[in-house]
Amino acid sequence: MASQAFNEFRFNILDAWRLHQAHSVLSNNTRGKKGLGHITRSGVVMLCAAWEHYQESVLVEAAGFLAGQVHDPQQLPLPVKKHLSAVVKRAQHELKPMELAGEGWRALYIAIARDETSALNTPKSEKLKGLFERLAGVPDVTSFWSIGAKPIDDFVSVRGDIAHRGRKADYVTAGTLKYYIELITTAVGEHDNALCDYLKAAAATNCQPWRRTA
């Protein structure tokens, strides 16, 4: 099966689709604004939440896979090794380096991945690039998306506009909401497949972290 994060995304995205369907029912599939902007705006918010949760979850899965497959922390991707070392060096507690002893590095690595992904609140390309590079060693995670980074960033900006301006945010049509849903669904599928291939190569193993999506 695909990653657990992908399966959760498919469940979470149902809310966005249902809001799109609700808009169609209430508007009788006719054109024109009918005071239903709250439905499409809500759809954008739910969709972005699903995108953000996927990114957080799949990165923790990736860290768990690398921690489980790599026998020695020196075999981790270079950016990951540098980041783990930097976190330990910055720690205030003088015994923090002890957590890297023996098998402790595995638990520490996964804990750092959980902590840093949980702090994600604007899932735009630049933030994701930084997270995936230092926590999984991915050089440029935006290369996973055939559509490129800009449409993703534009979508997240629309969510941000809604979050900050509410009803004063630009109107989101049902067609635009559908476009966003299809855009993000495609990007998540591509992301899952590309990350699967990357992790297998990075861990130098014949095992896949999960199955590629269809």
N, C-alpha and C positions, 0 to 999 in steps of 0.2 A: 504494500500500500504506500501511498504518498506519505509525506511527513505528517506527524500529528498536528502540526501547526496548519498545514494545508486543509486537513479534515475539519479543524475548528473553523477555519476561514469559510469553508463551504456552508457550514451551519450558520455562522454569524451573518453572512451576506444575505441570508434569507430575509432579514428585516428590511434591508434596502429594496429588495425585489417586491416585497409585500407592500411597502409604501408606494412604490411605483405603480403597482396594480391598483391600490386604493385610489390613487390619483385618477387613473383611467376610468374607474367605476364612477367616481364622484363627478368627473367632468363629462361623462358620457362620450368620451373619446372625441370631443369637439375642440377646436382651437380657441385660443383666447384666454386671458387671465380670468379666473373665477374665484379668487380669494383662496386658492389652494396652495399658495407658496409655502405654507408651514409644512405641508406634507413632503414636498420635494426637498426643502431645506433639511428636514429631519432625515430624509433618505441619504443626503450627502454626509451628514454627521455620522450616521450609523455605518455607512460605507467606509468612511475614513477611520472609524474606530476598529473596523474589521481589518483594514490594511495595517494599521499600527500594531494591533495585537498579533497579527501574523508575523510581522517583522521581529517583534520582541521574542515570540515563542520559537520561531525557526532558528534564531541565532543562539538561543539557549540549547536547543536540540543539537545544533552544530558543535557547540562547545562540548556537550556531553559525548558526542560521537568521537571527536578528536581526543578527548581525555580518556575514552575507553579503548581506542585503537592504538594510540601512541604509547610505547613502552617507557619512554624517557622524555622528560620535558624538553630536552635539547632537540628532540625531533619535531617539536611544534613549529609551525610557520614562524619565520623570524619576527614579524610584527607582533605576534602573540607573545613570544618570549620576551621581547623588549617591554611590552606593556605590563606583563605580570611582574617583571623585575622592577619597573618603575613604581607600580602600586605598592609593592613591598617596601621599597626605599622611602616612599613618602609617608608610610604608616607611622603614626605617633607612638604606637606600642613597640617597645624595644624587642619583644619576643615575636613580633610578626614574622620575621624570616623563618622561624621554626616551623611555620605552617607549610613551607615548601619542602621540608624534610620528608624522606621516604615517599609514601604515596600521598602525602598531604597536598601536593601541588594539584592533584586532580580536583579535590574538593574546593580548594581555593580558586582555581580557574573557573569552575562552574559557578561558584558564589559570586565572583566578580562579574561574570557574564549576566547573572540574574540582576545584580545591583545596577549595573550600567544600562541594561535594556529597560529596566523598570522606570528609569529616569527620562526615557524618550517621551516627548510630548508634542513634537512637531515632526512627523515622519517624512521630511523632505529628503531629497537625494544627498545633500551634503552631510547631514547628520547620519544618514544610513551608511554612507561611504566610510565615515570615520569609525562607526561602530563595527562594521563588518571587517574592516581592515585590522583594527587592533584586537578584536576578539576572535576572528577566524582566519585572518591573513589574506582575505580577498582583496586584490589590488584595487578594483573598481566595481563595486556591486551594481552600479547602474548599467554596466555592460550586459547584465542579465536580461534587461528589458528591451525588446526590439523597438518599442515606441520611443525609447530614450528617456532622459530625465525630465525634460521640460513639461510634458503633459502631466506627469505625476506631480511635479511641484505646483503647477497651475491648479490642479485639483485640490491639493492640500491647502493652497492659499484661499480657495473658495470656502473650504471648511472653516479656516481661520476667520474669514470675513463674517461668516454666519455666527461663529462663536462670540465675536466681539461686537457685532452690530445688530444681531437679531433680525427683527423684521425690516430693518433699514438696509440689510444686505441686498445685493443684486438678486433679482428674481431668477430662480432656477426652473427651467421648463422641464416637463416630463421627458422630452427627448434628450435633454442634456443629462438628466439623471441616469437615463438608460445608457448613454454613451459612457458616463463615468463608471457605471457598474461593469460594463463589458471591458472597458480599459483596464480597470484594476484586476478583474478576474483573469484576464490574459496575462498581465504582468506577474501576478502571483503564481500562475502555472509555470511560466517561463523561469521565474525565480527559483521555484522548487526544484525544477529539473537541473538548472545550471548549478545550483548550490550542491545538489546531490553529486554531480560529476566532479565538481571542484573538491569536495570533501574526500571522496574516494582517492583522488590523485594526491591530495595534501597529506593524507594518512598513509600513503603508499601501501594500500591494502586492496584485496580483491573483494572486500565486503562493501556493499553500498549502505549508506545511512538509512535509506528508504528507497522505495521504488519510484521511478519516474512516473509522472502523471501521463495520462493518455494524450 
